[in-house]
Amino acid sequence: MTTLNYKAAGVDIEAGNEAVRRIKRAVESTFSPYVLTNIGSFGAMFDLKPLMEQYHHPILVQSIDGVGTKMMVAKMMQKFDTIGMDLVSATTNDIIVLGAKPLTLLDYIANDKLKPDVIEQIVLGMVKACRENEISLVGGETAEMPGTYLPGEHDLVGVVTGVVEKDKAILGGDIEPGDVVMAFASSGLHTNGYSLARKLFFDVGGYTVDTVLPELGQSVGEALLTPHINYTRPVLHLLANHVHIKGMAHITGGGLLENIPRILPSHCAVEIRKEACPVLPIFQLLASLGKLEEVERYRTFNMGVGLIMIVSPEVITEMRAALSVFPAFPLYEIGRVTNGKQEVRLI
């Protein structure tokens, strides 16, 4: 008679324990003094009393996001050390645009077969990004689910929690015609548009992840795995210096065309000057490979723009001065607010 156990069914508890042993010290190095529980607790506890002392009316801000099919490129490259950084950026950028300071991150890693070395690479990437941005990686879940994912596949999701003073939340309500659209550049695709990009590079172009293209100055795989930029530090620096930002948008899925309208009042539209946007070769190459129409490009990809900020014209000089301590984050003036109905026009 055959004796079955959990490992024979495809779930290796000891592999999970080994993964935790590998990452425990690194994860706990991200903890702020307000984290009250260690890795392994049933839940993560965070002391809110200090927040009550620092804020008059603190509002918790949360967001959940993943890295999408960028994980497929990591699998093809067998390189997982930056994908965790992508997760931190994808989630935290979504709440800093509301004016929130990120506090904690929870992660969820699912796969068909748990490999401790892969989990370690992924989590160490998260740890690096969390430490750089003063975020506590307070916990996570690793789910080994044979039969649910194809061999070697992983899914990666994170939940970020932050805080903002209620009367300082940036919701776009005071945006008006005449305001200016300022932007930070992206580093590439960030974490959006990978299903189309993989189709174009690997199926249409016939390239592999190891193909070095002169237009990119690196291999296709390296270009596709370029980390998603985290804008937490420059944005929080602007806010700490009392720069009045009326609205911000993280340019993710939907591109400029669908993300900017999310913050516009009903009587406002935005004109984006295409020639003013940062130019990244990867988007020119993708457009050529797929013969993509303009609307498709600007609705699928970020087209070189990672985050936009809408401000009054008189604030621009103040913004540039405040950002002088962040030379890696040059500002681009890419458009203006006009009368309209919550739309983006490319000019």
ABEGO torsion letter per residue (X at the ends): XBBBBAAAAGBBAAAAAAAAAAAAAAAAAABBAABABBBGBABBBBBAAAAAAABABBBBBBBBBBAEAAAAAAAAAGBAAAAAAAAAAAAAAAAAAAGBBBABBBBBBBBABBBAAAAAAAAAAAAAAAAAAGBBBAEBBBBBBBGABBBGBBBBBBBBBBBBBAAABBAGAABBBGBBBBBBBBAEAEABGAAAAAAAAAAAAGBBAABBBAAAGBBAAAAAABBBBBAAAAAAAAAAAGBBBABBBBBBBGEAAAAAAAABBAABBBBBBAAABBBBAAAAAAAAAAGBBAAAAAAABAGGBABBBBBBAAAAAAAAAAAAABAABBBBBABBBBBEBGBBBBX
